[in-house]
Amino acid sequence: MRKFVSAGILRGAWGIWWLENFPLSEAYMWHRQRKKILPANMDSPTPDAMKSVKRNSIVDKFFVSKDPVPPVPATGAKIQVCFAGACYAESELEKSGHQLPRIAGIHDTTLFPGFEVSGIVDELGTAVFMPKVKPGDRVVVFPRKEFSNVGFAQFITVEDVNDLIRIPDSLPLEVAAILPSGALRSFSAVLRAKPFIEAKMKDTSSPVTNILIVGAGAMGLWTLQMAHHFLVEDKGKVRITVADTNITKLMIAKDQGCYNVIHWNDAIHEEHIIARTQDAISGGVDIAIDFVSSLRTIDRCIKVLREEGVLIVGGNSKHKVTIDLNELALKKQSILGVDRGTVDQLETLVHLVGSGMVKPPTYTVYPVEEANKVFELLNESRINGRAILQVQPPQPNRK
């Protein structure tokens, strides 16, 4: 092998420098990275180095890089990452150069922007005073924007220890990992809808309140579970319908307790889809929650909203839409945006899921080494529920 390398590949001074500075295994790693193929496994971290699975943009392949373990911020903490939800950073979409990439997973909320990790507190900063957590605690991390370029690393740091939420023993680490982004945004949407639903239920002239959830992917299923807990005190008065292009996902939504499902088959003429939706939701839609927020889904939601109806949008894929404000005003309809939620809401959500009051949607755990395969399936809407990546098993505290 050495003879082959020196004769065929690494010639001259550059080749000698390469062999002196990088072991053959490192050269092989670099070669695999160039080909964008993941190696077989993630080694355990050393005191000075860790491995990260990352990519340059949402349309690129993942590769493994060896990075230094980040220093602990004085007021923050370092976390051993055990599990991570499979979602993408908004910066990846920007780097791709595609404003609206043709990725099916975005259009049914299977794939969405965010940052989701759970793990073990490895070390606290020197200036942390009376912390809520200690080294060895199982935690989930509130997703600040600065995490967007980290990828799936074996360690991350948080600037503020108050962004860590301790996980109860009843909540598995893998389930906790999918709470900070998709579930939290769904929670925020349901809380946004709650006062409108409560006001509608007090209106005796309308015996039924209709909720439409657009997208039966991960965020849609989370929203369905949240709505069951917070909005459906009387199942006879609140009916939740889920719309999607994928029949299999609609069947999962039906199994998880929605009142009705509607197949939004894009091969059918738009007028027929509108008519089908109006027929399925008698009396019109009172609240529509649309995380897809594409040109088509926004237009459909507005057309099926009844007078004084409310459309809640998540803006999952950065679409720009045109809305007839005159018609919106005449019908006294409202459009509301949803943010990612707060630390306090995440803490409440951890309690709700940990106590069993809110059930997580279906999920599957994959090794982080299969990230390329997982995101390919997500891009094609071929994963039902949530995909979770195991970055590493919990390691003994190193301090």
For each residue, the residues with C-beta under 8 A, 3 or more apart:
1: 4 5 24
2: 5 6
3: 6 7
4: 1 7 8 9
5: 1 2 8 9 10 19 24
6: 2 3 9 10 11 15
7: 3 4
8: 4 5
9: 4 5 6 15
10: 5 6 14 15 16 18 19
11: 6 14 15
12: 15 16
13: 16 17
14: 10 11 17 18
15: 6 9 10 11 12 18 19
16: 10 12 13 19 20
17: 13 14 20 21
18: 10 14 15 21 22 27
19: 5 10 15 16 22 24 27
20: 16 17
21: 17 18
22: 18 19 26 27 30
23: 26 27
24: 1 5 19 27 28
25: 28 29
26: 22 23 29 30
27: 18 19 22 23 24 30 31
28: 24 25 31 32
29: 25 26 32 33 39 64 66
30: 22 26 27 33 34
31: 27 28 34 35
32: 28 29 35 37 38 39 63 64
33: 29 30 36 63 64 65
34: 30 31
35: 31 32
36: 33 60 61 62 63 372
37: 32 61 63 372
38: 32 53 62 63 64 369 370 371 372
39: 29 32 64 369
40: 369
41: 367 369
42: 51 53 64 154 368 369 391 392
43: 51
44: 392 395
45: 49 50 51 69 154 155 392 395
46: 49 50
47: 69 398
48: 68 69
49: 45 46 66 67 68 69
50: 45 46 66 67 68 69 153 154 155
51: 42 43 45 64 65 66 67 153 154
52: 64 65 66 67 150 151 152 153 154
53: 38 42 62 63 64 151 152 153 368 369 371 391
54: 62 63 65 150 151 152 153
55: 58 60 61 62 63 92 151
56: 60 92 95
57: 60 92 93 94 95 96 97
58: 55 88 92 93 95 96 98 101 103
59: 96 98 101
60: 36 55 56 57 96
61: 36 37 55 372
62: 36 38 53 54 55 151 371 372 375
63: 32 33 36 37 38 53 54 55
64: 29 32 33 38 39 42 51 52 53
65: 33 51 52 54
66: 29 49 50 51 52
67: 49 50 51 52 153
68: 48 49 50
69: 45 47 48 49 50 78 155
70: 78 155 156 157
71: 157
72: 76 77 78 123 124 125 126 157
73: 76 77 125 157 158 159
74: 125 126 127 128
75: 125 127 128 159 160 161
76: 72 73 124 125 128 157 158 159 160 161 163
77: 72 73 121 122 123 124 125 128 131 133 157 158 161 164
78: 69 70 72 121 122 123 155 156 157
79: 117 119 120 121 122 139 141 155 156 157 158 164
80: 119 120 121 122 154 155 392 394 395
81: 84 117 118 119 152 153 154 155 156 391 392
82: 118 119 120 173 177 390 391 392 393 394
83: 117 118 119 173 174 176 177 365 388 389 390 391
84: 81 116 117 118 152 177 368 388 389 391
85: 114 116 117 177 178 180 181 182 386 387 388 389
86: 111 366 371 374 375 378 386 387 388 389
87: 111 112 113 114 115 116 181 182
88: 58 92 93 111 112 113 114 375
89: 92 93 113 114 115 147 148 149
90: 93 94 113 148
91: 94 95 148 149
92: 55 56 57 58 88 89 95 96 148
93: 57 58 88 89 90 96 98 101 113 318
94: 57 90 91
95: 56 57 58 91 92
96: 57 58 59 60 92 93 101
97: 57
98: 58 59 93 101
99: 318
100: 317 318 319
101: 58 59 93 96 98 106
102:
103: 58 106 107 111 379
104: 107 108 110 379 380 381
105: 108 110 111 217 378 379 380 381
106: 101 103 111 112 292 316 317
107: 103 104 215 245 292 294 317 381
108: 104 105 215 216 217 220 244 245 246 249 292 381
109: 112 182 215 216 217 218 219 220 291 292 316
110: 104 105 217 218 249 378 381 383
111: 86 87 88 103 105 106 217 375 378 379
112: 87 88 106 109 181 182 185 217 218 219 291 316
113: 87 88 89 90 93 181 316
114: 85 87 88 89 143 180 181 182 185 340
115: 87 89 141 143 144 147 148 150 180 181
116: 84 85 87 143 177 178 179 180 181 182
117: 79 81 83 84 85 140 141 156 177 180 391
118: 81 82 83 84 138 139 140 141 167 173 174 176 177
119: 79 80 81 82 83 138 139 141 173 391 394
120: 79 80 82 136 137 138 139 394 395 397
121: 77 78 79 80 124 133 134 135 136 137 139 164
122: 77 78 79 80 135 155 397 398 399
123: 72 77 78 135 398 399
124: 72 76 77 121 128 131 133 134 135 161
125: 72 73 74 75 76 77 128 161
126: 72 74
127: 74 75
128: 74 75 76 77 124 125 131 161
129:
130:
131: 77 124 128 134 161
132: 161 162 164 166
133: 77 121 124 137 139 161 164 166
134: 121 124 131 137
135: 121 122 123 124 397 399
136: 120 121 397
137: 120 121 133 134 164 166 167
138: 118 119 120 166 167 173 176
139: 79 118 119 120 121 133 164 165 166 167
140: 117 118 164 165 167 176 177 179 180 346 350
141: 79 115 117 118 119 147 156 158 163 164 165 180
142: 163 164 165 180 343 346
143: 114 115 116 147 180 181 184 340
144: 115 147 158 159 163
145: 148
146: 159
147: 89 115 141 143 144 150 156
148: 89 90 91 92 115 145
149: 89 91
150: 52 54 115 147 153 156
151: 52 53 54 55 62
152: 52 53 54 81 84 368 371 389 391
153: 50 51 52 53 54 67 81 150 156 391
154: 42 45 50 51 52 80 81 391 392
155: 45 50 69 70 78 79 80 81 122
156: 70 78 79 81 117 141 147 150 153
157: 70 71 72 73 76 77 78 79
158: 73 76 77 79 141 144 161 163 164
159: 73 75 76 144 146 163
160: 75 76 163
161: 75 76 77 124 125 128 131 132 133 158 164
162: 132 343
163: 76 141 142 144 158 159 160 343
164: 77 79 121 132 133 137 139 140 141 142 158 161
165: 139 140 141 142 343 346 347 350
166: 132 133 137 138 139
167: 118 137 138 139 140 171 173 176 350 354
168: 171 350 351 354 355
169:
170: 354 355 356
171: 167 168 175 176 350 353 354
172: 175 176
173: 82 83 118 119 138 167 176 177 394
174: 83 118 177 178 363 365 388 390
175: 171 172 178 179 353 360 363
176: 83 118 138 140 167 171 172 173 179 350 353
177: 82 83 84 85 116 117 118 140 173 174 180 388
178: 85 116 174 175 181 182 183 218 360 363 386 388
179: 116 140 175 176 183 184 346 349 350 353
180: 85 114 115 116 117 140 141 142 143 177 183 184 346
181: 85 87 112 113 114 115 116 143 178 184 185 340
182: 85 87 109 112 114 116 178 185 186 218 219 222 386
183: 178 179 180 186 187 222 349 353 360
184: 143 179 180 181 187 188 340 341 345 346 349
185: 112 114 181 182 188 189 219 291 314 338 339 340 341
186: 182 183 189 190 219 222 223 226 291
187: 183 184 190 191 222 226 341 345 348 349
188: 184 185 191 192 338 339 340 341 345
189: 185 186 192 193 223 226 289 291 312 314 338
190: 186 187 193 194 223 226 227 230 231 289
191: 187 188 194 230 345
192: 188 189 312 336 338
193: 189 190 196 197 211 227 231 287 289 310 312
194: 190 191 197 198 230 231
195: 198 199
196: 193 199 200 286 287 310
197: 193 194 200 201 209 211 231 238 286 287
198: 194 195 201 202
199: 195 196 202 203
200: 196 197 203 206 209 286 287
201: 197 198 209 234 237 238
202: 198 199
203: 199 200 206
204: 207
205:
206: 200 203 209 283 286
207: 204 237
208: 236 237 238 239 282 283
209: 197 200 201 206 237 238 239 286 287
210: 239 241 281 282 283 284 285 286 287
211: 193 197 227 231 238 239 240 241 285 286 287 288 289
212: 241 242 243 277 281 285 287 288 289 301 304
213: 216 220 223 224 227 240 241 242 243 253 258 288 289
214: 220 242 243 244 288 289 290 291 292 297 300 301
215: 107 108 109 219 220 242 243 244 290 291 292 297
216: 108 109 213 220 221 242 243 244 246 249 250 252 253 261
217: 105 108 109 110 111 112 220 221 244 249 381
218: 109 110 112 178 182 221 222 361 385 386
219: 109 112 182 185 186 215 222 223 291 314 316
220: 108 109 213 214 215 216 217 223 224 242 244 249 253 291
221: 216 217 218 224 225 252 253 256 361 362 385
222: 182 183 186 187 218 219 225 226 360 361
223: 186 189 190 213 219 220 226 227 289 291
224: 213 220 221 227 228 240 242 253 256 257 258
225: 221 222 228 229 256 358 359 360 361
226: 186 187 189 190 222 223 229 230 358
227: 190 193 211 213 223 224 230 231 232 240
228: 224 225 231 232 240 257
229: 225 226 232 352 357 358
230: 190 191 194 226 227
231: 190 193 194 197 211 227 228 238 240
232: 227 228 229 235 238 240
233: 237 238
234: 201 237 238
235: 232 238 259
236: 208
237: 201 207 208 209 233 234
238: 197 201 208 209 211 231 232 233 234 235
239: 208 209 210 211 259 260 281
240: 211 213 224 227 228 231 232 257 258 259
241: 210 211 212 213 258 259 260 261 262 280 281 285
242: 212 213 214 215 216 220 224 250 253 254 258 260 261 262
243: 212 213 214 215 216 261 262 263 264 277 300
244: 108 214 215 216 217 220 249 250 253 261 262 263 264
245: 107 108 263 264 265 266
246: 108 216 249 250 381
247: 250 251 263
248: 251 252 384
249: 108 110 216 217 220 244 246 252 253 381 384
250: 216 242 244 246 247 253 254 261 262 263
251: 247 248 254 255 261
252: 216 221 248 249 255 256 361 362 384 385
253: 213 216 220 221 224 242 244 249 250 256 258 261
254: 242 250 251 258 261
255: 251 252
256: 221 224 225 252 253 359 361
257: 224 228 240
258: 213 224 240 241 242 253 254 261
259: 235 239 240 241
260: 239 241 242 280 281
261: 216 241 242 243 244 250 251 253 254 258
262: 241 242 243 244 250 276 277 280 281
263: 243 244 245 247 250 276
264: 243 244 245 273 277 297 300
265: 245 268 273
266: 245 296
267:
268: 265 272 273 276
269: 272 273
270: 273 274 296 299 300
271: 274 275
272: 268 269 275 276
273: 264 265 268 269 270 276 277 300
274: 270 271 277 278 300 303 304
275: 271 272 278 279
276: 262 263 268 272 273 279 280
277: 212 243 262 264 273 274 280 281 300 304
278: 274 275 281 284 304
279: 275 276 282
280: 241 260 262 276 277
281: 210 212 239 241 260 262 277 278 284 285 304
282: 208 210 279
283: 206 208 210 306
284: 210 278 281 304 305 306 307 309
285: 210 211 212 241 281 288 301 304 305 306 309
286: 196 197 200 206 209 210 211 305 306 309 310
287: 193 196 197 200 209 210 211 212 309 310 312
288: 211 212 213 214 285 301 304 305 309 310 311 312
289: 189 190 193 211 212 213 214 223 312 314
290: 214 215 293 297 298 301 311 312 313 314
291: 109 112 185 186 189 214 215 219 220 223 313 314 316
292: 106 107 108 109 214 215 297 314 316 317
293: 290 297 298 313 314 315 316 317 319 321
294: 107 297 298 317 319 321
295: 298 299 319 321
296: 266 270 299 300
297: 214 215 264 290 292 293 294 300 301
298: 290 293 294 295 301 302 311 313 319 321 323
299: 270 295 296 302 303 321
300: 214 243 264 270 273 274 277 296 297 303 304
301: 212 214 285 288 290 297 298 304 305 311
302: 298 299 305 311 323 327 328 333
303: 274 299 300
304: 212 274 277 278 281 284 285 288 300 301
305: 284 285 286 288 301 302 309 310 311 331 333
306: 283 284 285 286 309
307: 284 331 332 333
308: 331 332 333 334
309: 284 285 286 287 288 305 306 331 333 334
310: 193 196 286 287 288 305 333 334 335 336
311: 288 290 298 301 302 305 333 334 335 336
312: 189 192 193 287 288 289 290 335 336 337 338
313: 290 291 293 298 335 336 337 338
314: 185 189 219 289 290 291 292 293 337 338
315: 293 318 319 337
316: 106 109 112 113 219 291 292 293
317: 100 106 107 292 293 294
318: 93 99 100 315
319: 100 293 294 295 298 315
320:
321: 293 294 295 298 299
322:
323: 298 302 328 335
324: 327 328
325: 328 329
326: 329 330
327: 302 324 330 331
328: 302 323 324 325 331 333 335
329: 325 326 332
330: 326 327
331: 305 307 308 309 327 328
332: 307 308 329
333: 302 305 307 308 309 310 311 328
334: 308 309 310 311
335: 310 311 312 313 323 328
336: 192 310 311 312 313
337: 312 313 314 315
338: 185 188 189 192 312 313 314
339: 185 188
340: 114 143 181 184 185 188
341: 184 185 187 188 345 346 349
342: 345 346
343: 142 162 163 165 346 347
344: 347 348
345: 184 187 188 191 341 342 348 349
346: 140 142 165 179 180 184 341 342 343 349 350
347: 165 343 344 350 351
348: 187 344 345 351 352
349: 179 183 184 187 341 345 346 352 353 358
350: 140 165 167 168 171 176 179 346 347 353 354
351: 168 347 348 354 355
352: 229 348 349 355 357 358
353: 171 175 176 179 183 349 350 356 357 358 359 360
354: 167 168 170 171 350 351
355: 168 170 351 352
356: 170 353 359
357: 229 352 353
358: 225 226 229 349 352 353
359: 225 256 353 356
360: 175 178 183 222 225 353 363 386
361: 218 221 222 225 252 256 385 386
362: 221 252 384 385 386
363: 174 175 178 360 385 386 387 388
364: 383 385 386 387 388
365: 83 174 388 389 390
366: 86 370 371 373 374 387 388 389 390
367: 41 370 389 390
368: 42 53 84 152 371 389 390 391 392
369: 38 39 40 41 42 53
370: 38 366 367 373 374 389
371: 38 53 62 86 152 366 368 374 375 389
372: 36 37 38 61 62 375 376
373: 366 370 376 377
374: 86 366 370 371 377 378 383 387 389
375: 62 86 88 111 371 372 378 379
376: 372 373 379 380
377: 373 374 380 382 383 387
378: 86 105 110 111 374 375 381 382 383 387
379: 103 104 105 111 375 376
380: 104 105 376 377
381: 104 105 107 108 110 217 246 249 378
382: 377 378
383: 110 364 374 377 378 386 387
384: 248 249 252 362
385: 218 221 252 361 362 363 364
386: 85 86 178 182 218 360 361 362 363 364 383
387: 85 86 363 364 366 374 377 378 383
388: 83 84 85 86 174 177 178 363 364 365 366
389: 83 84 85 86 152 365 366 367 368 370 371 374
390: 82 83 174 365 366 367 368 393
391: 42 53 81 82 83 84 117 119 152 153 154 368
392: 42 44 45 80 81 82 154 368 395
393: 82 390
394: 80 82 119 120 173
395: 44 45 80 120 392 398
396:
397: 120 122 135 136
398: 47 122 123 395
399: 122 123 135
